[in-house]
């Protein structure tokens, strides 16, 4: 692509910071860099037409982990590591709400419910037996018990007659969140170039030379915030994890309210504008879902539809209106990777499916490194 003198002068000359990825992490990083260095020239490169990955495709859960999810993580993490993870998720949510405001993202604290299928007595009983232990573990963060029991007030079918309830969990409008972040970034005269994919970069001590699918240029510092796509640019321990989602058309007299988790958090659903948004199922084919392809598969979509008809909306007519997928960044550990990679290159990746919760904090921490 041949650039004009004007394009080079105004967009691609004397750039102090280039951020790869205009998702939650990248936008928050840009805002924090602008706070630290008000006169700096900041450029964001985004490979998609819209933020590509999970930031505009997630379910909008303002959560920090269901009870079964925390217990599952305790198999590979110490108690102190779990406490630190939860603390960061809570802190990250607070940074998000402070940055964009509760009203702007339609934040609602309707609580979170974990459901257990009738044939899943082993997991249910394990959660019941460990509930007090986890409540005690999280007491220093929340100053109260987090997980309690509630009856099946929403009349779901084929599940245990008790839910595990978390009164602290909330929900947001993902589209509103990203729109609010983008507006805030643009109001600071931070430039975003869409449909611009970074192919390679070289840190040559004084600056970083970047080659994109459109042009090549130099920047003083490079910050990579591509999460699920990180393995395309970095050698860090982070793999893509696709999450498939569907949403119904509006349903009359839909009384379901809150955020819902099922099967260690591998399925999740909620009510949004009288529709059911349902996602998950990557555990049905872990290897197949280790991809950056934004597509759906029959295996997982069929399972999501059967959950809708057999469990969530029994005896109720529904029509699926939209289907999509997003790409998360995961690894053997849940802790995000925020670090300096070379003289002028830094990264904030591997959000472990908790982008809404920790994305703002990871962006903030990434901006503290240069």
Residue pairs with C-beta under 8 A, 6 or more apart in sequence:
1 214
1 215
3 12
3 215
8 217
11 43
11 191
11 193
12 43
12 215
12 217
14 41
15 41
15 42
15 43
15 217
15 218
15 219
15 220
16 37
16 40
16 41
16 42
16 219
16 220
16 221
17 30
17 33
17 37
17 40
17 41
17 42
17 43
17 219
17 220
17 221
17 222
17 223
17 370
18 42
18 43
18 44
18 45
18 208
18 210
18 219
18 221
18 222
18 223
19 26
19 29
19 30
19 33
19 42
19 43
19 44
19 45
19 223
19 224
19 225
20 26
20 44
20 45
20 198
20 222
20 223
20 224
20 225
20 226
20 233
21 44
21 45
21 46
21 51
21 53
21 224
21 225
21 226
21 227
21 229
22 44
22 45
22 46
22 51
22 55
22 182
22 192
22 194
23 51
23 52
23 53
23 54
23 55
23 56
23 225
23 227
23 355
23 359
24 55
24 96
24 177
24 178
24 181
24 355
24 356
24 359
24 360
24 363
25 225
25 227
25 348
25 349
25 351
25 355
25 359
25 362
25 363
25 366
26 44
26 46
26 51
26 223
26 225
26 363
27 44
27 178
27 181
27 182
27 184
27 185
27 363
28 95
28 99
28 181
28 359
28 360
28 362
28 363
28 364
28 367
29 223
29 225
29 348
29 363
29 364
29 366
29 367
30 42
30 44
30 185
30 188
30 190
30 363
30 367
31 99
31 181
31 184
31 185
31 188
31 363
31 367
32 363
32 364
32 366
32 367
32 368
33 40
33 42
33 223
33 367
33 370
34 40
34 42
34 188
34 190
35 367
36 367
36 368
42 190
42 191
43 190
43 191
43 192
43 193
43 219
44 185
44 190
44 191
44 192
44 193
45 192
45 193
45 196
45 197
45 198
45 212
46 52
46 192
46 193
46 194
46 195
46 196
47 195
47 196
47 197
47 198
47 229
48 194
48 195
49 194
49 195
50 56
50 178
50 194
51 178
52 229
52 294
53 226
53 227
53 228
53 229
53 326
53 327
53 328
54 227
54 228
54 243
54 326
54 327
54 328
54 351
54 355
55 174
55 178
55 355
55 359
56 174
56 175
56 178
56 326
57 174
57 243
57 245
57 324
57 325
57 326
58 174
58 243
58 326
58 355
58 356
59 174
59 245
59 259
59 268
59 269
59 270
59 277
59 279
60 171
60 172
60 173
60 174
60 177
60 270
60 272
60 277
60 356
61 112
61 169
61 171
61 259
61 268
61 270
61 356
62 93
62 96
62 107
62 169
62 170
62 171
62 172
62 356
62 357
63 89
63 112
63 166
63 169
63 170
63 259
63 261
63 356
63 357
64 86
64 89
64 90
64 93
64 168
64 169
64 354
64 357
65 73
65 85
65 86
65 89
65 265
65 354
66 112
66 114
66 164
66 166
66 261
66 264
66 265
67 114
67 127
67 130
67 131
67 134
67 147
67 164
67 166
68 114
68 123
68 126
68 127
68 261
68 263
68 264
68 265
69 261
69 264
69 265
70 82
70 86
70 134
71 126
71 127
71 130
71 134
72 264
73 82
73 85
73 334
74 82
76 332
76 333
77 85
77 333
77 334
79 137
81 335
82 137
83 137
83 138
83 140
83 141
84 335
85 334
85 335
86 138
86 141
87 141
88 336
88 358
88 361
89 354
89 357
89 358
90 141
90 357
91 361
92 354
92 357
92 358
92 359
92 360
92 361
92 362
93 170
93 356
93 357
93 360
95 360
95 361
95 364
96 105
96 177
96 356
96 359
96 360
97 105
97 107
99 181
99 184
99 360
100 177
100 180
100 181
100 184
101 180
104 176
104 177
104 180
105 172
105 173
105 176
105 177
105 180
106 172
106 173
106 176
107 170
107 171
107 172
108 170
108 171
108 172
109 167
109 168
109 169
109 170
110 169
110 170
110 171
110 257
110 258
110 259
111 165
111 166
111 167
111 168
111 169
111 258
111 259
112 165
112 166
112 168
112 169
112 258
112 259
112 260
112 261
113 150
113 154
113 163
113 164
113 165
113 166
113 258
113 259
113 260
113 261
114 127
114 163
114 164
114 165
114 166
114 260
114 261
114 262
115 156
115 159
115 160
115 163
115 260
115 261
115 262
115 311
116 123
116 124
116 127
116 159
116 160
116 164
116 262
117 158
117 159
117 160
117 262
117 263
117 311
118 158
118 159
118 160
120 160
120 263
121 160
123 264
124 160
127 164
131 147
131 164
134 146
134 147
135 145
135 146
135 147
138 146
139 145
142 168
146 166
146 167
146 168
147 164
147 165
147 166
148 164
148 165
148 167
149 162
149 163
149 164
149 165
150 162
150 163
150 164
150 165
151 161
151 162
151 163
152 159
152 160
152 161
152 162
152 163
154 255
154 256
154 257
156 311
156 312
156 314
157 310
157 311
157 314
158 310
158 311
159 311
169 258
169 259
170 259
171 258
171 259
171 270
172 356
173 272
174 356
177 356
182 192
185 192
186 192
193 214
195 214
196 212
196 213
196 214
197 212
197 213
198 210
198 211
198 212
198 233
199 211
199 212
199 213
200 210
200 211
200 233
201 208
201 209
201 210
201 211
201 222
201 233
201 345
202 208
202 209
203 222
203 342
203 343
203 344
203 345
205 343
205 344
207 218
207 219
207 220
207 344
208 218
208 219
208 220
208 221
208 222
208 344
208 345
209 216
209 217
209 218
210 216
210 217
210 218
210 219
210 222
220 344
221 344
221 345
221 346
221 370
222 344
222 345
222 346
223 345
223 346
223 347
223 348
223 366
223 367
223 369
223 370
224 230
224 233
224 234
224 341
224 345
224 346
224 347
224 348
224 349
225 347
225 348
225 349
225 362
225 363
225 366
226 232
226 233
226 349
227 238
227 327
227 328
227 329
227 349
227 350
227 351
227 355
228 238
228 240
228 241
228 292
228 326
228 327
228 328
228 329
229 240
229 292
229 327
229 329
230 236
230 238
230 329
230 347
230 349
230 350
231 238
231 239
231 240
232 292
234 341
234 347
234 349
236 337
236 347
236 349
236 350
237 331
237 332
237 333
237 337
237 350
238 329
238 330
238 331
238 337
238 349
238 350
239 290
239 329
239 330
239 331
240 290
240 291
240 292
240 327
240 328
240 329
240 330
241 282
241 289
241 290
241 327
241 328
241 329
241 330
241 353
242 282
242 289
242 290
242 291
242 292
242 293
242 294
242 325
242 326
242 327
242 328
243 279
243 280
243 282
243 289
243 325
243 326
243 327
243 328
243 353
244 279
244 280
244 281
244 282
244 289
244 296
244 297
244 300
244 301
244 304
244 323
244 324
244 325
245 277
245 278
245 279
245 323
245 324
245 325
245 326
246 277
246 278
246 279
246 301
246 304
246 305
246 320
246 322
246 323
246 324
247 272
247 275
247 276
247 277
247 278
247 320
247 321
247 322
247 323
248 275
248 276
248 308
248 313
248 318
248 319
248 320
248 321
249 275
249 318
249 319
249 320
249 321
250 273
250 274
250 275
251 274
251 275
251 276
251 313
251 316
251 318
252 274
254 271
254 274
254 275
254 276
256 270
256 271
256 276
256 312
257 271
258 270
258 271
259 268
259 269
259 270
260 268
260 269
260 270
261 267
261 268
262 268
262 269
262 280
262 307
262 311
263 280
263 283
265 280
265 353
266 280
266 281
266 282
266 283
267 278
267 279
267 280
267 281
267 304
267 307
268 278
268 279
268 280
269 276
269 277
269 278
269 279
269 307
269 312
270 276
270 277
271 277
275 321
276 308
276 312
276 313
276 318
278 304
278 307
278 308
278 312
279 304
280 304
281 299
281 300
281 303
281 304
282 289
282 300
284 299
284 300
284 303
285 297
285 299
285 300
288 297
288 299
289 300
291 327
292 327
294 324
294 325
294 326
294 327
295 325
296 323
296 324
296 325
301 323
305 320
308 318
308 320
309 318
328 351
328 352
328 353
328 355
329 349
329 350
329 351
329 352
330 350
330 352
330 353
331 337
331 350
331 352
334 352
334 354
335 350
335 352
336 348
336 349
336 350
336 351
336 352
336 358
336 362
337 347
337 348
337 349
337 350
338 347
338 348
338 362
338 365
338 366
338 369
339 346
339 347
339 369
340 346
340 369
341 347
344 370
346 366
346 369
346 370
347 366
348 362
348 363
348 365
348 366
351 358
351 359
351 362
